[in-house]
Amino acid sequence: MAPLAVPRLAFLVPGNYDDADPRTGLEETLALLAEGEALGFDGAWVRQRHLEPGISSAATFLAAATQRTRRIGLGVAVIQMGYENPFRLAEDLSLVDVLSGGRLEVGLSAGPPPHGSLLGERFHDGEPTAVDVSHGRVGRLAANLDGDWLGEPDTRITSAAGSHRPRLRPYAPGLRQRLWYGAGSLHSVRWAAENGFHLLVGNINIAEEADDFLDVQARHVATFRAHWRGAGAPRIAVGRVILPTDGADAATRERYRAFAAGRHARTLAPQGGQAKGERRTLFAPDLVGPAAELVERLRADPILPFADTLRVELPYNFAAADYRQILADVASLVAPRLGWAAA
């Protein structure tokens, strides 16, 4: 096994807010990204969610974040491509990357949009079963980001802005090499590796060849590394729910422990799978406790030695003060003992 070292440290924030007052929650999340930068984190990632109180357009939100930060990487995990037009999304992401100075990291996933049937004709322009929501849709986004010229060498488009040779604009050099895939199955892991997408793994997996979470995730990592065909070295970001208690008061410590205890049963065996075609889902335990204990548990994690980035996954519906305490404790008490140095 490779020696443990965490060269990059990031966090993933849910971006939740009170439905009656979304601006306050969104502003708190923007402030948290800036605070993470001040603490030395290398990356700040947000979730993209639909039809719930969360960040429905990560590109729009991260465009605002580019103006609140200067150094920290800005990521989204993950954009469900079944909701997206590959060309229009590529335009949005390219614009954000240019605004950020090349700091954008984009996590993607394939598959049908989870709430597409509920949206119906509000969303679908034709027969939903005829829409390609496979890995091919993700690949088309990547191809757009390559910035190739469109048409023949002498093709021009003319407008009030003048005559131009057409391609996606603004073109963001290097963004194609900062695409990630949130893979839960061996098939998706192999596709990501063969098509040059870096790998996002978190605290959820699909039980395929084994029922142990870490065993399954280790197989995913080995498959990814064996089949990598992208430019440069493959990157792996590992997400774990980490709740240090050192900087928390007694009531908050108890609340953290109760939160983890309430989710522990789901980690004991695969969940679901009773219905035909239903996937069996594996969950990793949440890590709660003083920094010294968390360091030992993370050192024992067999996936981290192969990771480029440790990503702290912040739980849903915690208070902004909780998030600040968690990040401060991780940056000052946990990550440095895992080989990480603040930027």
Stockholm file with secondary structure:
# STOCKHOLM 1.0

chainA/1-343         MAPLAVPRLAFLVPGNYDDADPRTGLEETLALLAEGEALGFDGAWVRQRHLEPGISSAATFLAAATQRTRRIGLGVAVIQMGYENPFRLAEDLSLVDVLSGGRLEVGLSAGPPPHGSLLGERFHDGEPTAVDVSHGRVGRLAANLDGDWLGEPDTRITSAAGSHRPRLRPYAPGLRQRLWYGAGSLHSVRWAAENGFHLLVGNINIAEEADDFLDVQARHVATFRAHWRGAGAPRIAVGRVILPTDGADAATRERYRAFAAGRHARTLAPQGGQAKGERRTLFAPDLVGPAAELVERLRADPILPFADTLRVELPYNFAAADYRQILADVASLVAPRLGWAAA
#=GR chainA/1-343 SS CCCCCCCEEEEEECCCCBTTBHHHHHHHHHHHHHHHHHHTCSEEEECCCSSSSSCSCHHHHHHHHHTTCSSSEEEEEEEEGGGSCHHHHHHHHHHHHHHHTSCEEEEEECSCCTTHHHHGGGTCSSCGGGSCCSHHHHHHHHHHHTTCCCSSTTCCEEETTEEECCCCSSCCTTGGGGEEEECCSHHHHHHHHHTTCEEEECSEEECSSCSCHHHHHHHHHHHHHHHCCSSSCCCEEEEECEEECTTSCHHHHHHHHHHHHHHHGGGSSCBCCCSTTCCCEEECCCEEECHHHHHHHHHTCSSGGGCSEEEEECCTTCCHHHHHHHHHHIIIIIGGGGTCCCC
#=GC SS_cons         CCCCCCCEEEEEECCCCBTTBHHHHHHHHHHHHHHHHHHTCSEEEECCCSSSSSCSCHHHHHHHHHTTCSSSEEEEEEEEGGGSCHHHHHHHHHHHHHHHTSCEEEEEECSCCTTHHHHGGGTCSSCGGGSCCSHHHHHHHHHHHTTCCCSSTTCCEEETTEEECCCCSSCCTTGGGGEEEECCSHHHHHHHHHTTCEEEECSEEECSSCSCHHHHHHHHHHHHHHHCCSSSCCCEEEEECEEECTTSCHHHHHHHHHHHHHHHGGGSSCBCCCSTTCCCEEECCCEEECHHHHHHHHHTCSSGGGCSEEEEECCTTCCHHHHHHHHHHIIIIIGGGGTCCCC
//
